[in-house]
Amino acid sequence: MTASAVFGAVAQEADYRSAASAPSSWQSFAGGLQGRLQQRLAGNDADARAFQDYMRKYEPGSSASPMKFVARIWILPDGRIERLEFDGLEDKEIAVHLRALLTRDNVGAPPEDMLQPLRLRLSLRPNERPAGDK
């Protein structure tokens, strides 16, 4: 999975900051968050497998283009994801699996001054299956 981070807050449009202009602490947190979310997506639990099965229709050689959407994430000071919304993800069933998968565990405390929601623009491609996985 590849992803790029974009920061902003709907209610604070005037305070919106792109990833390039965000403070380094925000960029560092977003990079760590991206890594944790990618690990969850690559996991082996039921929600991760449902998402991976869904992604198989985007494999090279299929007629589908890479899946692209924006995840808006609100994170509490203690590191729990309070709210998660997806823009551009049409499949409601897969959104349920993604929400369960991504909100399951603590993601770490965001910098105190970080604008929310954190926006991660995701362009997802399926990973190759491990050898022997059918």
C-alpha positions in Angstrom: 0.0 0.0 0.0 1.2 3.5 -0.8 -0.2 6.6 0.8 0.5 10.3 1.2 -0.5 12.5 4.1 -2.4 15.7 3.8 -3.3 17.7 7.0 -6.3 19.8 7.7 -9.5 20.4 9.6 -12.9 20.9 8.1 -14.0 23.4 10.7 -10.6 25.1 10.5 -10.2 25.6 6.8 -8.3 28.9 7.3 -5.8 27.0 9.4 -5.4 24.1 6.9 -1.8 23.1 6.3 -0.6 20.9 3.5 1.8 18.1 4.4 4.7 20.1 2.9 4.1 23.1 5.1 3.2 21.2 8.3 5.5 21.3 11.3 8.0 18.4 11.4 6.3 17.0 14.5 3.1 16.6 12.5 5.0 15.1 9.6 6.7 12.6 11.9 3.4 11.6 13.6 1.7 11.2 10.2 4.5 9.0 8.9 4.3 6.8 12.0 0.5 6.6 11.7 0.8 5.7 8.1 3.2 2.8 9.0 0.9 1.5 11.7 -2.1 1.6 9.4 -0.2 -0.2 6.7 0.7 -2.9 9.2 -2.9 -3.4 10.1 -4.0 -3.6 6.5 -1.3 -6.3 5.9 -2.5 -8.2 9.0 -4.0 -11.7 9.2 -7.2 -11.1 11.2 -10.7 -11.3 9.6 -11.1 -7.6 8.9 -7.6 -7.4 7.3 -8.3 -10.5 5.2 -11.7 -9.1 4.0 -9.9 -5.9 2.9 -7.1 -7.9 1.2 -9.7 -10.0 -0.6 -11.4 -6.9 -1.8 -8.1 -5.4 -3.0 -7.5 -8.4 -5.2 -9.8 -7.0 -7.8 -7.2 -4.2 -8.2 -4.3 -6.6 -9.0 -2.2 -5.9 -12.1 -3.9 -7.2 -15.2 -7.4 -6.4 -13.9 -9.4 -3.7 -15.5 -9.8 -1.7 -12.3 -7.6 1.3 -11.5 -5.9 1.6 -8.1 -8.3 2.4 -5.3 -8.0 6.0 -4.2 -9.7 7.7 -1.2 -9.1 10.1 1.6 -9.3 8.9 5.2 -10.1 11.7 7.7 -9.0 10.7 11.2 -9.7 12.4 14.5 -7.3 11.2 17.2 -7.9 11.7 21.0 -5.0 13.0 23.1 -4.5 9.4 24.5 -4.0 8.0 21.0 -7.3 6.4 20.4 -9.0 7.1 17.1 -12.2 8.9 17.9 -13.6 9.1 14.5 -12.8 7.9 11.0 -14.4 8.9 7.7 -13.7 7.9 4.1 -14.2 10.2 1.1 -14.2 8.4 -2.2 -14.6 4.9 -0.9 -17.9 3.7 -2.5 -18.1 0.2 -1.0 -19.9 0.5 2.4 -19.2 -3.0 3.4 -15.4 -2.6 3.0 -15.6 0.7 4.8 -17.0 -1.2 7.8 -14.1 -3.6 7.8 -11.6 -0.8 7.3 -13.1 1.2 10.2 -13.0 -1.9 12.5 -9.4 -2.6 11.5 -8.0 0.9 11.7 -9.7 1.9 15.0 -8.9 -1.2 16.9 -5.8 -0.2 18.7 -4.1 3.0 20.0 -2.1 4.9 17.3 -0.1 7.1 19.7 -0.8 10.6 21.0 -0.7 13.3 18.3 1.2 16.5 18.8 -0.9 18.8 21.0 -1.1 21.6 18.4 -1.9 19.3 15.4 -4.9 20.3 13.4 -7.6 17.6 13.1 -8.9 15.8 11.3 -5.7 14.3 9.9 -6.2 13.5 6.3 -4.4 10.6 4.7 -4.9 10.4 0.9 -4.6 6.8 0.1 -3.8 5.2 -3.3 -3.9 1.5 -2.6 -2.6 -1.4 -4.7 -2.7 -5.0 -3.5 0.4 -6.5 -2.2 1.8 -9.6 -3.8 0.7 -12.8 -2.0 3.4 -14.5 0.0 4.8 -17.7 -1.6 2.5 -20.6 -0.9 -0.5 -18.4 -0.1 -3.4 -19.3 -2.3 
